């Protein structure tokens, strides 16, 4: 089953549009996954729904939400900043603990841009999470933005202070978004020692696999599962296969 909910964000004084995936006859008591969607995506993407339904086959509920400027978010892209996005994740965690108790185990499934945000959130975070899974993670978000997402010339973007980005150029972001990406460079700032599982296509044409190799060098806590002949935007069958691999690796099956 699916249920749309609003989660209040105290920091931003706004509601976050979210969705809970759950089995009708199973109450949410022990564990739950939080999804962090990719750029130009949202809480109801194919990626989220396929993984959520796979988790429900093992009685694991999940919750997804929209980052600022995406899908049903009440906030626009002027709020699409790392710190604001992190506050969205924090609000979801707070909601889960308030609704289901502090003992519930929280896991993350983060995709591309969502993985970039999640890793920034984990910097200095002392909380414990059961599982952290990154799919096609955008470690090098700054270059991904300029090389793949920006649909206008960079100098024009800088001059005008805004530009069209993403699929079909449907998301217009201010220049401050790019400046924020520079400030939150994971290669410089991320020094955590958490166990994290990465699933990525070898032919990823957005978040290059070479960027992943570079990021996880000398980080044995990261485990990389490479999918042959798979690009960044996975087809439904590829998402399904990668999820089965994830479930087996996390010993959920």
ZADO-1210 file (C-alpha; in nm, 4 decimals, padded with zeros to 6 digits):
<atoms>
<atom x="00.0000" y="00.0000" z="00.0000" code="UNK" pos="1"/>
<atom x="00.0982" y="00.3625" z="-00.0502" code="UNK" pos="2"/>
<atom x="-00.0003" y="00.6714" z="00.1460" code="UNK" pos="3"/>
<atom x="00.0869" y="01.0344" z="00.0783" code="UNK" pos="4"/>
<atom x="00.1819" y="01.2355" z="00.3852" code="UNK" pos="5"/>
<atom x="00.3136" y="01.5774" z="00.4801" code="UNK" pos="6"/>
<atom x="00.6183" y="01.5987" z="00.7065" code="UNK" pos="7"/>
<atom x="00.6814" y="01.9312" z="00.8737" code="UNK" pos="8"/>
<atom x="01.0295" y="02.0796" z="00.8399" code="UNK" pos="9"/>
<atom x="01.0916" y="02.3054" z="01.1394" code="UNK" pos="10"/>
<atom x="01.4034" y="02.4638" z="00.9923" code="UNK" pos="11"/>
<atom x="01.2330" y="02.5700" z="00.6689" code="UNK" pos="12"/>
<atom x="00.8855" y="02.6081" z="00.8218" code="UNK" pos="13"/>
<atom x="00.7240" y="02.4118" z="00.5413" code="UNK" pos="14"/>
<atom x="00.5731" y="02.0729" z="00.4690" code="UNK" pos="15"/>
<atom x="00.7736" y="01.8072" z="00.2884" code="UNK" pos="16"/>
<atom x="00.5706" y="01.6013" z="00.0437" code="UNK" pos="17"/>
<atom x="00.6340" y="01.2352" z="00.1177" code="UNK" pos="18"/>
<atom x="00.4972" y="00.8867" z="00.0575" code="UNK" pos="19"/>
<atom x="00.4990" y="00.5754" z="00.2746" code="UNK" pos="20"/>
<atom x="00.5075" y="00.2261" z="00.1222" code="UNK" pos="21"/>
<atom x="00.3764" y="-00.0424" z="00.3602" code="UNK" pos="22"/>
<atom x="00.1915" y="-00.3722" z="00.3859" code="UNK" pos="23"/>
<atom x="-00.1603" y="-00.3377" z="00.5216" code="UNK" pos="24"/>
<atom x="-00.1297" y="-00.6214" z="00.7719" code="UNK" pos="25"/>
<atom x="00.2186" y="-00.5320" z="00.8944" code="UNK" pos="26"/>
<atom x="00.2701" y="-00.2421" z="01.1308" code="UNK" pos="27"/>
<atom x="00.5930" y="-00.0444" z="01.1073" code="UNK" pos="28"/>
<atom x="00.7882" y="-00.1562" z="01.4123" code="UNK" pos="29"/>
<atom x="01.1448" y="-00.2690" z="01.3505" code="UNK" pos="30"/>
<atom x="01.3020" y="-00.1180" z="01.0387" code="UNK" pos="31"/>
<atom x="01.2357" y="00.1172" z="00.7504" code="UNK" pos="32"/>
<atom x="01.4183" y="00.2481" z="00.4425" code="UNK" pos="33"/>
<atom x="01.4385" y="00.6146" z="00.3460" code="UNK" pos="34"/>
<atom x="01.4733" y="00.6941" z="-00.0245" code="UNK" pos="35"/>
<atom x="01.6715" y="00.9940" z="-00.1505" code="UNK" pos="36"/>
<atom x="01.5827" y="01.0456" z="-00.5172" code="UNK" pos="37"/>
<atom x="01.7992" y="01.1661" z="-00.8022" code="UNK" pos="38"/>
<atom x="01.8121" y="01.5005" z="-00.9810" code="UNK" pos="39"/>
<atom x="01.5017" y="01.5843" z="-01.1841" code="UNK" pos="40"/>
<atom x="01.3220" y="01.2902" z="-01.0219" code="UNK" pos="41"/>
<atom x="01.1007" y="01.2513" z="-00.7162" code="UNK" pos="42"/>
<atom x="00.9333" y="01.0366" z="-00.4552" code="UNK" pos="43"/>
<atom x="00.7304" y="00.8364" z="-00.7095" code="UNK" pos="44"/>
<atom x="00.9994" y="00.7496" z="-00.9626" code="UNK" pos="45"/>
<atom x="01.0201" y="00.4007" z="-01.1129" code="UNK" pos="46"/>
<atom x="01.3438" y="00.3485" z="-00.9220" code="UNK" pos="47"/>
<atom x="01.1755" y="00.4210" z="-00.5906" code="UNK" pos="48"/>
<atom x="00.8611" y="00.2177" z="-00.6590" code="UNK" pos="49"/>
<atom x="01.0408" y="-00.0917" z="-00.7852" code="UNK" pos="50"/>
<atom x="01.2763" y="-00.1024" z="-00.4871" code="UNK" pos="51"/>
<atom x="00.9956" y="-00.0186" z="-00.2420" code="UNK" pos="52"/>
<atom x="00.7813" y="-00.3060" z="-00.3699" code="UNK" pos="53"/>
<atom x="01.0757" y="-00.5445" z="-00.3517" code="UNK" pos="54"/>
<atom x="01.1323" y="-00.4424" z="00.0091" code="UNK" pos="55"/>
<atom x="00.7651" y="-00.4997" z="00.0884" code="UNK" pos="56"/>
<atom x="00.8008" y="-00.8591" z="-00.0300" code="UNK" pos="57"/>
<atom x="01.0183" y="-00.8958" z="00.2806" code="UNK" pos="58"/>
<atom x="00.7843" y="-00.6871" z="00.4998" code="UNK" pos="59"/>
<atom x="01.0163" y="-00.3870" z="00.5017" code="UNK" pos="60"/>
<atom x="00.8356" y="-00.0518" z="00.4681" code="UNK" pos="61"/>
<atom x="00.9915" y="00.2584" z="00.3185" code="UNK" pos="62"/>
<atom x="00.9361" y="00.6287" z="00.2846" code="UNK" pos="63"/>
<atom x="01.0245" y="00.8646" z="00.0007" code="UNK" pos="64"/>
<atom x="01.0043" y="01.2424" z="-00.0293" code="UNK" pos="65"/>
<atom x="01.0642" y="01.5273" z="-00.2727" code="UNK" pos="66"/>
<atom x="01.3692" y="01.7518" z="-00.2473" code="UNK" pos="67"/>
<atom x="01.3155" y="02.1283" z="-00.3046" code="UNK" pos="68"/>
<atom x="01.2248" y="02.2170" z="-00.6608" code="UNK" pos="69"/>
<atom x="01.1265" y="01.8594" z="-00.7450" code="UNK" pos="70"/>
<atom x="00.7880" y="01.7063" z="-00.8194" code="UNK" pos="71"/>
<atom x="00.5356" y="01.8207" z="-00.5546" code="UNK" pos="72"/>
<atom x="00.7756" y="02.0157" z="-00.3322" code="UNK" pos="73"/>
<atom x="00.6273" y="02.3367" z="-00.1920" code="UNK" pos="74"/>
<atom x="00.9717" y="02.4962" z="-00.2078" code="UNK" pos="75"/>
<atom x="01.1376" y="02.5996" z="-00.5328" code="UNK" pos="76"/>
<atom x="01.4893" y="02.5613" z="-00.6644" code="UNK" pos="77"/>
<atom x="01.6010" y="02.8696" z="-00.4739" code="UNK" pos="78"/>
<atom x="01.5983" y="02.6304" z="-00.1786" code="UNK" pos="79"/>
<atom x="01.7806" y="02.3524" z="-00.3639" code="UNK" pos="80"/>
<atom x="02.0855" y="02.3741" z="-00.1411" code="UNK" pos="81"/>
<atom x="02.2797" y="02.0996" z="00.0319" code="UNK" pos="82"/>
<atom x="02.1987" y="02.2191" z="00.3829" code="UNK" pos="83"/>
<atom x="01.8282" y="02.2553" z="00.3056" code="UNK" pos="84"/>
<atom x="01.8178" y="01.9105" z="00.1444" code="UNK" pos="85"/>
<atom x="01.9887" y="01.7674" z="00.4519" code="UNK" pos="86"/>
<atom x="01.7226" y="01.9313" z="00.6690" code="UNK" pos="87"/>
<atom x="01.4626" y="01.7413" z="00.4649" code="UNK" pos="88"/>
<atom x="01.6329" y="01.4102" z="00.5475" code="UNK" pos="89"/>
<atom x="01.6597" y="01.5095" z="00.9126" code="UNK" pos="90"/>
<atom x="01.2882" y="01.5928" z="00.9207" code="UNK" pos="91"/>
<atom x="01.1995" y="01.2534" z="00.7754" code="UNK" pos="92"/>
<atom x="01.4136" y="01.0809" z="01.0386" code="UNK" pos="93"/>
<atom x="01.2468" y="01.2881" z="01.3111" code="UNK" pos="94"/>
<atom x="00.9034" y="01.1952" z="01.1756" code="UNK" pos="95"/>
<atom x="00.9886" y="00.8234" z="01.1741" code="UNK" pos="96"/>
<atom x="01.1115" y="00.8279" z="01.5326" code="UNK" pos="97"/>
<atom x="00.8119" y="01.0264" z="01.6507" code="UNK" pos="98"/>
<atom x="00.5633" y="00.7979" z="01.4778" code="UNK" pos="99"/>
<atom x="00.7279" y="00.4594" z="01.5296" code="UNK" pos="100"/>
<atom x="00.9668" y="00.5007" z="01.8221" code="UNK" pos="101"/>
<atom x="01.3370" y="00.5581" z="01.8708" code="UNK" pos="102"/>
<atom x="01.4201" y="00.1881" z="01.8442" code="UNK" pos="103"/>
<atom x="01.3237" y="00.1538" z="01.4798" code="UNK" pos="104"/>
<atom x="01.6252" y="00.0823" z="01.2571" code="UNK" pos="105"/>
<atom x="01.6681" y="00.3231" z="00.9673" code="UNK" pos="106"/>
<atom x="01.8331" y="00.2393" z="00.6348" code="UNK" pos="107"/>
<atom x="01.8944" y="00.4549" z="00.3273" code="UNK" pos="108"/>
<atom x="01.8643" y="00.3938" z="-00.0447" code="UNK" pos="109"/>
<atom x="02.0014" y="00.6978" z="-00.2265" code="UNK" pos="110"/>
<atom x="02.0209" y="00.7529" z="-00.6008" code="UNK" pos="111"/>
<atom x="02.2677" y="00.9767" z="-00.7869" code="UNK" pos="112"/>
<atom x="02.2126" y="01.3350" z="-00.6600" code="UNK" pos="113"/>
<atom x="02.0342" y="01.1873" z="-00.3587" code="UNK" pos="114"/>
<atom x="02.3500" y="00.9907" z="-00.2770" code="UNK" pos="115"/>
<atom x="02.5520" y="01.3128" z="-00.2972" code="UNK" pos="116"/>
<atom x="02.3155" y="01.4805" z="-00.0507" code="UNK" pos="117"/>
<atom x="02.3102" y="01.1798" z="00.1824" code="UNK" pos="118"/>
<atom x="02.6900" y="01.1592" z="00.2009" code="UNK" pos="119"/>
<atom x="02.7052" y="01.5289" z="00.2870" code="UNK" pos="120"/>
<atom x="02.4460" y="01.4632" z="00.5586" code="UNK" pos="121"/>
<atom x="02.6599" y="01.1819" z="00.7025" code="UNK" pos="122"/>
<atom x="02.9595" y="01.4103" z="00.7535" code="UNK" pos="123"/>
<atom x="02.9891" y="01.4449" z="01.1289" code="UNK" pos="124"/>
<atom x="02.6664" y="01.2488" z="01.1863" code="UNK" pos="125"/>
<atom x="02.7016" y="01.0346" z="01.4996" code="UNK" pos="126"/>
<atom x="02.3799" y="00.8374" z="01.4497" code="UNK" pos="127"/>
<atom x="02.3785" y="00.4692" z="01.3574" code="UNK" pos="128"/>
<atom x="02.1980" y="00.3428" z="01.0475" code="UNK" pos="129"/>
<atom x="02.1317" y="-00.0214" z="00.9635" code="UNK" pos="130"/>
<atom x="02.2137" y="-00.0120" z="00.5919" code="UNK" pos="131"/>
<atom x="02.3315" y="00.2552" z="00.3485" code="UNK" pos="132"/>
<atom x="02.2960" y="00.1820" z="-00.0208" code="UNK" pos="133"/>
<atom x="02.4018" y="00.4180" z="-00.2982" code="UNK" pos="134"/>
<atom x="02.2930" y="00.3567" z="-00.6559" code="UNK" pos="135"/>
<atom x="02.4826" y="00.5341" z="-00.9336" code="UNK" pos="136"/>
<atom x="02.6168" y="00.7869" z="-00.6806" code="UNK" pos="137"/>
<atom x="02.7046" y="01.1390" z="-00.7958" code="UNK" pos="138"/>
<atom x="03.0300" y="01.1734" z="-00.6023" code="UNK" pos="139"/>
<atom x="03.1578" y="01.4351" z="-00.8473" code="UNK" pos="140"/>
<atom x="02.8365" y="01.6382" z="-00.8496" code="UNK" pos="141"/>
<atom x="03.0012" y="01.9631" z="-00.9603" code="UNK" pos="142"/>
<atom x="03.1319" y="01.8146" z="-01.2847" code="UNK" pos="143"/>
<atom x="02.8153" y="01.6122" z="-01.3425" code="UNK" pos="144"/>
<atom x="02.6187" y="01.9353" z="-01.3215" code="UNK" pos="145"/>
<atom x="02.8304" y="02.1231" z="-01.5754" code="UNK" pos="146"/>
<atom x="02.8895" y="01.8289" z="-01.8105" code="UNK" pos="147"/>
<atom x="02.5478" y="01.6591" z="-01.8063" code="UNK" pos="148"/>
<atom x="02.2755" y="01.8602" z="-01.6353" code="UNK" pos="149"/>
<atom x="02.3386" y="02.2187" z="-01.7458" code="UNK" pos="150"/>
<atom x="02.1481" y="02.2884" z="-02.0674" code="UNK" pos="151"/>
<atom x="02.2914" y="02.6353" z="-02.1335" code="UNK" pos="152"/>
<atom x="02.6431" y="02.7708" z="-02.1734" code="UNK" pos="153"/>
<atom x="02.8267" y="02.8073" z="-01.8454" code="UNK" pos="154"/>
<atom x="02.9239" y="03.1722" z="-01.9014" code="UNK" pos="155"/>
<atom x="02.5636" y="03.2536" z="-01.9905" code="UNK" pos="156"/>
<atom x="02.4528" y="03.0727" z="-01.6748" code="UNK" pos="157"/>
<atom x="02.6943" y="03.2760" z="-01.4643" code="UNK" pos="158"/>
<atom x="02.5950" y="03.6021" z="-01.6321" code="UNK" pos="159"/>
<atom x="02.2185" y="03.5474" z="-01.6104" code="UNK" pos="160"/>
<atom x="02.2322" y="03.3999" z="-01.2614" code="UNK" pos="161"/>
<atom x="02.0108" y="03.1060" z="-01.3590" code="UNK" pos="162"/>
<atom x="01.9827" y="02.8315" z="-01.6214" code="UNK" pos="163"/>
<atom x="01.7751" y="02.5373" z="-01.7409" code="UNK" pos="164"/>
<atom x="01.8958" y="02.1989" z="-01.6190" code="UNK" pos="165"/>
<atom x="01.8035" y="01.8337" z="-01.6172" code="UNK" pos="166"/>
<atom x="01.5947" y="01.6288" z="-01.8576" code="UNK" pos="167"/>
<atom x="01.4456" y="01.8650" z="-02.1142" code="UNK" pos="168"/>
<atom x="01.5773" y="02.1612" z="-01.9176" code="UNK" pos="169"/>
<atom x="01.2680" y="02.1541" z="-01.6998" code="UNK" pos="170"/>
<atom x="01.4404" y="02.2571" z="-01.3767" code="UNK" pos="171"/>
<atom x="01.5720" y="02.6137" z="-01.3631" code="UNK" pos="172"/>
<atom x="01.8333" y="02.6655" z="-01.0941" code="UNK" pos="173"/>
<atom x="02.0155" y="02.9781" z="-00.9718" code="UNK" pos="174"/>
<atom x="02.3917" y="03.0145" z="-01.0051" code="UNK" pos="175"/>
<atom x="02.4133" y="02.9824" z="-00.6282" code="UNK" pos="176"/>
<atom x="02.3301" y="02.6115" z="-00.6744" code="UNK" pos="177"/>
<atom x="02.6592" y="02.5574" z="-00.8585" code="UNK" pos="178"/>
<atom x="02.8477" y="02.7590" z="-00.5966" code="UNK" pos="179"/>
<atom x="02.6928" y="02.5362" z="-00.3306" code="UNK" pos="180"/>
<atom x="02.8192" y="02.2257" z="-00.5104" code="UNK" pos="181"/>
<atom x="03.1722" y="02.3673" z="-00.5078" code="UNK" pos="182"/>
<atom x="03.1456" y="02.4349" z="-00.1348" code="UNK" pos="183"/>
<atom x="03.0282" y="02.0792" z="-00.0650" code="UNK" pos="184"/>
<atom x="03.2957" y="01.8818" z="-00.2486" code="UNK" pos="185"/>
<atom x="03.2789" y="01.5240" z="-00.1195" code="UNK" pos="186"/>
<atom x="03.6329" y="01.4437" z="-00.2334" code="UNK" pos="187"/>
<atom x="03.7570" y="01.7049" z="00.0110" code="UNK" pos="188"/>
<atom x="03.5057" y="01.6892" z="00.2951" code="UNK" pos="189"/>
<atom x="03.3930" y="01.3289" z="00.3305" code="UNK" pos="190"/>
<atom x="03.6103" y="01.1425" z="00.5803" code="UNK" pos="191"/>
<atom x="03.3595" y="00.9101" z="00.7494" code="UNK" pos="192"/>
<atom x="03.4170" y="00.5384" z="00.8115" code="UNK" pos="193"/>
<atom x="03.0681" y="00.3911" z="00.7631" code="UNK" pos="194"/>
<atom x="03.0050" y="00.0662" z="00.5785" code="UNK" pos="195"/>
<atom x="02.8325" y="00.1586" z="00.2533" code="UNK" pos="196"/>
<atom x="02.7191" y="-00.0522" z="-00.0414" code="UNK" pos="197"/>
<atom x="02.7430" y="00.0975" z="-00.3916" code="UNK" pos="198"/>
<atom x="02.5607" y="-00.0423" z="-00.6950" code="UNK" pos="199"/>
<atom x="02.6602" y="00.1134" z="-01.0259" code="UNK" pos="200"/>
<atom x="02.6604" y="00.0404" z="-01.3966" code="UNK" pos="201"/>
<atom x="03.0032" y="00.0102" z="-01.5533" code="UNK" pos="202"/>
<atom x="02.8767" y="00.2142" z="-01.8501" code="UNK" pos="203"/>
<atom x="02.7370" y="00.4932" z="-01.6313" code="UNK" pos="204"/>
<atom x="02.7406" y="00.7941" z="-01.8629" code="UNK" pos="205"/>
<atom x="02.6522" y="01.0548" z="-01.5996" code="UNK" pos="206"/>
<atom x="02.8206" y="00.9591" z="-01.2730" code="UNK" pos="207"/>
<atom x="03.1320" y="00.8054" z="-01.4206" code="UNK" pos="208"/>
<atom x="03.2543" y="00.4804" z="-01.2700" code="UNK" pos="209"/>
<atom x="03.6056" y="00.6298" z="-01.2718" code="UNK" pos="210"/>
<atom x="03.4806" y="00.8985" z="-01.0307" code="UNK" pos="211"/>
<atom x="03.3602" y="00.6206" z="-00.8032" code="UNK" pos="212"/>
<atom x="03.6945" y="00.4390" z="-00.8222" code="UNK" pos="213"/>
<atom x="03.8658" y="00.7629" z="-00.7273" code="UNK" pos="214"/>
<atom x="03.6325" y="00.8275" z="-00.4358" code="UNK" pos="215"/>
<atom x="03.6535" y="00.4824" z="-00.2768" code="UNK" pos="216"/>
<atom x="04.0301" y="00.4479" z="-00.3113" code="UNK" pos="217"/>
<atom x="04.1737" y="00.3664" z="00.0329" code="UNK" pos="218"/>
<atom x="03.8174" y="00.3420" z="00.1713" code="UNK" pos="219"/>
<atom x="03.7693" y="-00.0309" z="00.2429" code="UNK" pos="220"/>
<atom x="03.4386" y="00.0431" z="00.4163" code="UNK" pos="221"/>
<atom x="03.2849" y="00.0987" z="00.0715" code="UNK" pos="222"/>
<atom x="03.1786" y="-00.2093" z="-00.1260" code="UNK" pos="223"/>
<atom x="03.1208" y="-00.1600" z="-00.4974" code="UNK" pos="224"/>
<atom x="02.9001" y="-00.3930" z="-00.6997" code="UNK" pos="225"/>
<atom x="02.9513" y="-00.3253" z="-01.0698" code="UNK" pos="226"/>
<atom x="02.6771" y="-00.4039" z="-01.3202" code="UNK" pos="227"/>
<atom x="02.8025" y="-00.4814" z="-01.6697" code="UNK" pos="228"/>
<atom x="02.6444" y="-00.3132" z="-01.9733" code="UNK" pos="229"/>
<atom x="02.4354" y="-00.0827" z="-01.7501" code="UNK" pos="230"/>
<atom x="02.4211" y="00.2967" z="-01.7799" code="UNK" pos="231"/>
<atom x="02.3186" y="00.5668" z="-01.5320" code="UNK" pos="232"/>
<atom x="01.9441" y="00.5643" z="-01.5992" code="UNK" pos="233"/>
<atom x="01.8604" y="00.1999" z="-01.5418" code="UNK" pos="234"/>
<atom x="01.5746" y="00.0253" z="-01.7162" code="UNK" pos="235"/>
<atom x="01.3041" y="-00.1326" z="-01.4942" code="UNK" pos="236"/>
<atom x="01.4479" y="-00.4825" z="-01.5364" code="UNK" pos="237"/>
<atom x="01.7946" y="-00.3524" z="-01.4456" code="UNK" pos="238"/>
<atom x="01.6569" y="-00.1821" z="-01.1355" code="UNK" pos="239"/>
<atom x="01.4865" y="-00.5072" z="-01.0401" code="UNK" pos="240"/>
<atom x="01.8041" y="-00.7108" z="-01.0875" code="UNK" pos="241"/>
<atom x="02.0171" y="-00.4607" z="-00.8960" code="UNK" pos="242"/>
<atom x="01.7634" y="-00.4651" z="-00.6112" code="UNK" pos="243"/>
<atom x="01.7759" y="-00.8451" z="-00.5906" code="UNK" pos="244"/>
<atom x="02.1541" y="-00.8186" z="-00.5690" code="UNK" pos="245"/>
<atom x="02.1209" y="-00.5594" z="-00.2940" code="UNK" pos="246"/>
<atom x="01.8742" y="-00.7691" z="-00.0939" code="UNK" pos="247"/>
<atom x="02.0992" y="-01.0718" z="-00.1147" code="UNK" pos="248"/>
<atom x="02.4072" y="-00.8736" z="-00.0158" code="UNK" pos="249"/>
<atom x="02.2256" y="-00.7185" z="00.2819" code="UNK" pos="250"/>
<atom x="02.0995" y="-01.0678" z="00.3769" code="UNK" pos="251"/>
<atom x="01.7392" y="-00.9570" z="00.3537" code="UNK" pos="252"/>
<atom x="01.6366" y="-01.2475" z="00.1270" code="UNK" pos="253"/>
</atoms>
